[in-house]
Amino acid sequence: MAGKPSKLKKNKPLLGNHQKCWIWGRNAVRETLSAGFWPVYELHLSDQLSTQEIEELEQQAACFTVPVFITNEKELTQKCRASDHQGMIAKMAPFPYTSIDFFNQQKTASPFYLILDRIQDPFNFGAIIRSAEIMGADAIVAGSHEQCEVTSLVCRTSAGAVNHIPLIQVPDLISLCRDWKKNGINIVGTAMQASEMLTEYNFQQPTAVIVGNEGTGISPELQAECTNLVRIPQQGRTESLNVAVSASILLYEAGRQRSFS
């Protein structure tokens, strides 16, 4: 369907203001549209895309009653304020975080969760989400204080993985850790001085791993709630790893122990 987009009703909230409510790029838009999880208000496609690709996207959009508008590359760039849109952009609702109450009702025999303590860089946040989804984490939980929200940049960096793993936001990570410990879930943090190596911990147990802020790491209050502290083996002289890289190493080891052949 081509034409001019109609104005959204005033009571429809957006992901951000009218300059920040867009996601773009083939991976992010395609994954988000096909998943049908995150509400898409409008899909705008370049008239330079192939007829086959436009028809395919129009069919997907029709499944969720998303209006489609065909326009030129310049207009797409003006709308999303970026030139790397690859011919497709989508106007988005705010990201639908999963409710912790709903999630706690789901029974998993030996769950594996990832807890994020004040991750502020959207590139790190998106990369962590992508790794967590690929490596089979059951959910990601983040605090609501000093934590990056799911934005267009986070979605693009995650390559659309935000649509395929539960993302939960809670006001108090300490209370969450205490509740989970009462339910038999180990809380595992990382510390360079920890005596236990990452590979020595048994990730087949119910576990929630914490990764901390880019600058200050895991807060002392959260670290005090950990049942286990582990360290990532390092051989070089650099003092620490980037948080997204550390998270990926933790997630890989957990996935290797739990399900990889």
C-alpha positions in Angstrom: 0.0 0.0 0.0 1.5 3.3 -1.1 0.6 6.8 0.0 1.0 9.3 2.8 1.0 8.0 6.4 -1.9 9.0 8.5 -1.2 10.8 11.8 -1.1 8.5 14.8 -3.8 9.0 17.4 -2.6 11.2 20.2 -3.2 8.4 22.7 -0.7 6.1 20.9 2.6 6.2 22.7 5.8 6.1 20.7 9.2 4.5 21.3 10.7 8.0 21.6 9.9 11.4 20.1 9.1 11.6 16.4 12.8 11.5 15.5 13.6 8.6 17.8 10.6 6.3 17.3 12.1 4.5 14.3 14.0 1.3 13.9 15.8 0.6 10.6 17.9 -1.9 8.7 17.0 -5.2 7.2 17.8 -7.4 10.2 16.1 -5.3 12.8 13.0 -4.5 10.8 12.5 -8.0 9.4 13.0 -9.7 12.7 10.7 -7.3 14.5 8.0 -7.5 11.9 8.0 -11.3 11.6 8.1 -11.9 15.4 4.9 -9.9 15.9 5.9 -9.2 19.5 6.8 -5.5 19.5 4.0 -3.4 18.0 4.8 -1.7 14.7 2.7 1.3 13.8 4.0 1.9 10.2 6.4 0.3 7.8 8.1 2.5 5.2 9.9 0.9 2.3 12.2 2.3 -0.4 11.0 2.3 -4.0 14.5 1.0 -4.8 13.8 -2.4 -3.2 13.0 -5.3 -5.5 9.3 -5.9 -6.3 9.7 -9.4 -4.7 11.1 -8.0 -1.4 8.4 -5.3 -1.2 5.6 -7.8 -1.8 7.1 -10.2 0.8 7.2 -7.4 3.4 3.7 -6.2 2.6 2.4 -9.7 3.2 4.1 -9.9 6.5 2.8 -6.5 7.5 -0.7 -7.5 6.5 -0.6 -10.3 9.0 -0.4 -7.7 11.8 -2.5 -5.0 10.0 0.6 -2.7 9.8 0.2 -0.1 7.1 3.0 0.0 4.5 4.2 3.1 2.6 6.5 3.1 -0.4 8.7 6.2 -0.7 12.2 7.3 -1.8 15.5 6.9 -0.1 15.9 10.5 0.8 12.6 10.6 2.7 13.6 7.4 4.6 16.8 9.1 5.6 15.0 12.3 6.7 12.6 10.3 8.9 15.1 8.2 10.8 18.0 10.6 10.6 20.3 7.9 9.3 21.5 6.8 5.9 22.2 3.1 6.8 18.5 2.1 6.8 18.9 -0.3 3.8 15.6 0.7 2.4 13.3 -0.1 5.3 12.3 1.7 8.5 9.5 1.1 11.0 7.7 3.5 13.4 7.5 1.7 16.8 5.5 1.6 20.0 7.5 1.6 23.3 9.2 -1.7 23.9 7.0 -4.2 25.6 9.0 -5.5 28.6 7.9 -8.8 30.0 6.2 -8.7 33.4 8.2 -10.3 36.2 5.0 -11.5 37.7 4.0 -13.3 34.5 7.5 -14.6 34.1 7.7 -16.1 37.6 4.6 -18.2 36.7 6.6 -20.0 34.0 8.1 -23.2 35.3 11.6 -24.1 34.0 13.3 -27.1 35.5 16.8 -25.6 35.6 16.6 -22.0 34.5 19.5 -19.8 33.4 19.0 -16.0 33.7 21.2 -13.0 33.0 21.0 -10.0 35.3 22.2 -6.6 34.1 23.4 -4.1 36.7 23.4 -0.6 35.2 24.4 -1.3 31.6 24.4 2.2 30.1 25.9 1.9 26.6 23.3 0.9 24.0 25.9 -0.9 21.9 26.9 -3.1 24.9 23.2 -3.7 25.8 22.3 -4.8 22.3 25.4 -7.0 22.0 24.6 -8.7 25.3 21.0 -9.3 24.3 22.2 -10.9 21.0 24.6 -13.2 22.8 22.1 -14.1 25.4 19.5 -15.1 22.9 22.0 -17.1 20.7 23.4 -18.9 23.8 20.0 -20.0 25.1 19.5 -17.8 28.2 15.9 -18.1 29.5 15.6 -14.3 30.2 17.4 -11.1 30.8 16.5 -9.0 33.8 17.7 -5.3 34.2 17.1 -2.7 36.8 15.2 0.5 36.1 17.9 2.7 37.7 20.8 3.9 35.5 20.0 1.3 32.9 19.8 1.8 29.2 16.3 1.3 27.8 15.6 -0.7 24.7 16.0 1.9 22.0 16.3 1.7 18.2 20.1 1.5 18.6 19.8 -1.4 21.0 17.4 -3.2 18.6 19.8 -2.8 15.7 22.8 -3.8 17.7 21.0 -6.9 18.8 20.1 -7.7 15.2 16.5 -8.0 16.3 17.1 -10.5 19.1 15.1 -8.2 21.4 12.1 -9.9 19.9 13.1 -13.4 20.8 14.2 -13.4 24.5 12.1 -12.2 27.5 13.5 -8.8 28.7 12.3 -7.9 32.2 12.8 -4.6 34.0 12.5 -4.4 37.8 13.0 -1.5 40.3 15.0 -3.6 42.8 17.6 -6.1 41.7 18.6 -6.9 45.3 15.1 -8.0 46.2 14.9 -10.0 43.0 18.1 -11.9 43.9 16.9 -12.6 47.4 13.6 -14.0 46.1 15.3 -16.1 43.5 17.8 -17.5 46.1 14.8 -18.6 48.3 13.6 -20.5 45.2 16.9 -22.3 44.8 18.5 -20.2 42.1 22.2 -19.5 42.5 23.3 -15.9 42.0 26.7 -15.8 40.2 28.9 -12.7 39.9 32.3 -12.2 38.5 35.3 -10.9 40.4 39.0 -10.8 39.3 40.0 -12.0 42.8 37.5 -14.9 42.9 39.1 -18.3 43.7 36.6 -20.3 41.6 37.3 -20.3 37.8 34.4 -19.8 35.4 34.8 -23.3 34.0 34.6 -24.9 37.5 31.1 -23.6 38.2 28.3 -26.1 37.4 25.9 -24.1 35.1 23.5 -27.0 35.0 22.2 -25.8 38.3 19.4 -23.1 38.3 21.6 -20.0 37.9 21.4 -16.2 37.4 24.6 -14.5 36.3 25.2 -10.8 37.0 27.2 -8.6 34.7 27.9 -5.1 36.0 28.3 -1.5 34.9 30.9 -0.6 32.3 32.9 1.6 34.7 32.2 0.3 38.2 31.3 -3.4 37.6 28.8 -5.1 39.9 27.6 -2.9 42.8 28.9 -4.0 46.2 25.3 -4.5 47.4 24.5 -6.9 44.5 27.9 -8.7 44.9 27.0 -9.3 48.5 23.9 -11.2 47.3 25.9 -13.6 45.2 26.1 -17.2 46.2 29.1 -17.7 44.0 31.9 -15.5 42.6 33.8 -16.7 39.5 36.6 -15.3 37.5 37.2 -15.4 33.8 40.7 -16.8 32.9 43.0 -14.2 31.5 46.5 -14.4 30.2 47.2 -10.9 28.8 48.2 -7.7 30.5 45.0 -5.8 30.0 43.2 -5.4 33.3 39.6 -6.1 32.3 37.3 -7.1 29.5 34.6 -5.1 27.9 31.3 -5.9 29.6 29.7 -7.3 26.4 32.7 -9.5 25.8 32.6 -10.7 29.4 28.9 -11.5 29.2 29.5 -13.4 26.0 32.2 -15.5 27.6 29.9 -16.3 30.6 27.0 -17.1 28.3 29.1 -19.4 26.1 30.4 -21.4 29.0 26.9 -21.7 30.4 25.5 -22.8 27.0 28.4 -25.2 26.5 27.7 -27.0 29.8 23.9 -27.0 29.5 23.3 -28.0 25.9 26.2 -27.8 23.4 27.4 -31.0 22.1 
